[in-house]
C-alpha cells in the first residue's frame, strides 16, 4: 500500500521547463547505424 501512496504522490510532481529539458536530453537515445551515417553525410554535403 505504501507504494501506491508514493505513486500517487509522484503524479503531482511539478517540473520546470529546464528540468524537463535536462531529463529529455539525458534520456535521448543515440541514433543507430543508418541514421547517424546519413546525418553525417548530409551535413558534409550541405557545407559544400
C-alpha positions as CSV (number, residue, x, y, z in Angstrom):
1,X,0.0,0.0,0.0
2,X,2.9,2.3,0.7
3,X,4.0,2.0,-3.0
4,X,0.6,3.2,-4.1
5,X,0.8,6.3,-1.9
6,X,4.3,7.1,-3.4
7,X,3.0,6.6,-6.9
8,X,0.0,8.9,-6.4
9,X,2.3,11.5,-4.7
10,X,4.6,11.4,-7.7
11,X,1.7,12.2,-10.0
12,X,1.6,15.7,-8.6
13,X,5.2,16.3,-9.2
14,X,5.8,19.7,-10.9
15,X,8.8,20.0,-13.1
16,X,10.2,23.3,-14.6
17,X,10.8,23.5,-18.3
18,X,14.5,23.3,-17.6
19,X,14.0,20.1,-15.6
20,X,12.1,18.5,-18.4
21,X,14.7,19.6,-20.9
22,X,17.5,18.1,-18.8
23,X,15.6,14.8,-18.5
24,X,14.8,14.7,-22.2
25,X,18.5,15.4,-23.1
26,X,19.8,12.8,-20.7
27,X,17.4,10.1,-21.8
28,X,17.7,10.7,-25.6
29,X,18.8,7.6,-27.5
30,X,21.8,7.7,-29.7
31,X,21.0,7.2,-33.4
32,X,21.6,3.7,-34.7
33,X,23.8,3.0,-37.8
34,X,21.8,4.1,-40.9
35,X,20.6,7.3,-39.2
36,X,23.8,8.6,-37.9
37,X,25.6,7.8,-41.1
38,X,23.1,9.6,-43.2
39,X,23.0,12.6,-41.0
40,X,26.8,12.8,-41.1
41,X,26.9,12.6,-44.9
42,X,24.1,15.1,-45.2
43,X,25.9,17.7,-43.1
44,X,29.0,17.2,-45.2
45,X,27.1,17.8,-48.4
46,X,25.3,20.9,-47.1
47,X,28.6,22.6,-46.3
48,X,29.9,22.4,-49.9
